Amino acid sequence: MKKNVTRKELALSVTEKLGVAQRNAAEIVDTVFATLKNTLVQGESIKLVQFGSLNVRDKSPRRGRNPQTGQSLTIAKRQMISFRPSRQLRERLNDNL
């Protein structure tokens, strides 16, 4: 059974690995995520060595349809985030198969 890792679990891991207080570990985790969010909102890419890259991509407007009504509509231009794992991460994932 797969589960999600929460911010609280990340903070507990930081506490265990670095020996800092849990409150400080939570602030560290929150600061890292805030920095990641702000960087992406500014349209910049993030490269985390041995983990992967996060990039902001522009998506053009396109035609789509509402699956419930079948009505045709235009999906607006938007930005999205894409993740590309590093070679080391891909290899570790595939070693577990």
C-alpha positions as CSV (number, residue, x, y, z in Angstrom):
1,M,0.0,0.0,0.0
2,K,1.4,3.4,-1.0
3,K,1.0,6.5,1.0
4,N,1.9,10.2,0.8
5,V,4.7,11.7,2.8
6,T,3.5,14.8,4.7
7,R,5.3,18.0,5.7
8,K,5.1,16.7,9.3
9,E,6.9,13.5,8.4
10,L,9.5,15.4,6.5
11,A,10.1,17.6,9.6
12,L,10.3,14.5,11.8
13,S,13.0,13.1,9.4
14,V,14.9,16.4,9.7
15,T,14.7,16.2,13.5
16,E,16.0,12.6,13.5
17,K,18.8,13.2,11.0
18,L,20.1,16.6,12.2
19,G,19.1,16.5,15.9
20,V,17.3,19.9,15.8
21,A,14.1,20.7,17.6
22,Q,10.9,19.6,15.9
23,R,9.7,23.2,15.7
24,N,12.9,24.3,14.0
25,A,12.7,21.3,11.6
26,A,9.2,22.3,10.6
27,E,10.4,25.8,9.9
28,I,13.2,24.5,7.8
29,V,10.8,22.3,5.7
30,D,8.4,25.2,5.4
31,T,11.2,27.6,4.3
32,V,12.4,25.1,1.7
33,F,8.9,24.7,0.2
34,A,8.3,28.5,0.3
35,T,11.5,29.1,-1.6
36,L,10.6,26.4,-4.2
37,K,7.1,27.9,-4.7
38,N,8.5,31.5,-5.0
39,T,11.1,30.4,-7.5
40,L,8.6,28.6,-9.7
41,V,6.0,31.4,-9.5
42,Q,8.8,33.7,-10.9
43,G,9.1,31.3,-13.8
44,E,12.5,30.1,-12.9
45,S,13.6,26.4,-13.0
46,I,14.9,24.5,-10.0
47,K,17.7,21.9,-10.3
48,L,18.2,19.6,-7.3
49,V,21.3,17.6,-7.9
50,Q,20.8,13.8,-7.7
51,F,17.1,14.3,-7.5
52,G,15.7,16.1,-10.5
53,S,14.6,19.4,-12.1
54,L,11.4,21.3,-11.8
55,N,10.5,23.5,-14.8
56,V,7.7,25.9,-15.6
57,R,6.2,25.3,-19.0
58,D,3.7,27.3,-21.0
59,K,0.7,25.4,-22.4
60,S,-1.0,26.9,-25.4
61,P,-4.8,27.3,-25.5
62,R,-6.5,24.3,-27.0
63,R,-9.9,22.9,-27.9
64,G,-11.5,20.5,-25.4
65,R,-14.9,19.3,-24.3
66,N,-16.9,18.8,-21.2
67,P,-17.2,15.0,-20.7
68,Q,-20.5,15.3,-18.9
69,T,-22.3,17.5,-21.5
70,G,-20.2,16.9,-24.6
71,Q,-20.1,20.7,-25.0
72,S,-17.0,22.0,-26.9
73,L,-14.9,24.7,-25.2
74,T,-11.5,26.3,-25.3
75,I,-9.1,25.5,-22.5
76,A,-7.2,28.7,-21.7
77,K,-3.5,29.3,-22.0
78,R,-1.8,28.3,-18.7
79,Q,1.5,27.4,-17.1
80,M,2.3,24.1,-15.5
81,I,5.2,22.5,-13.7
82,S,7.0,19.5,-15.1
83,F,9.4,17.3,-13.1
84,R,12.3,15.5,-14.8
85,P,14.0,13.0,-12.4
86,S,17.8,12.8,-12.4
87,R,19.6,9.8,-13.9
88,Q,20.6,8.6,-10.5
89,L,17.0,8.7,-9.2
90,R,15.7,6.9,-12.4
91,E,18.3,4.2,-11.9
92,R,17.4,3.7,-8.2
93,L,13.7,3.5,-9.1
94,N,14.3,1.0,-11.8
95,D,16.7,-1.1,-9.6
96,N,13.7,-1.8,-7.3
97,L,11.6,-3.5,-10.1
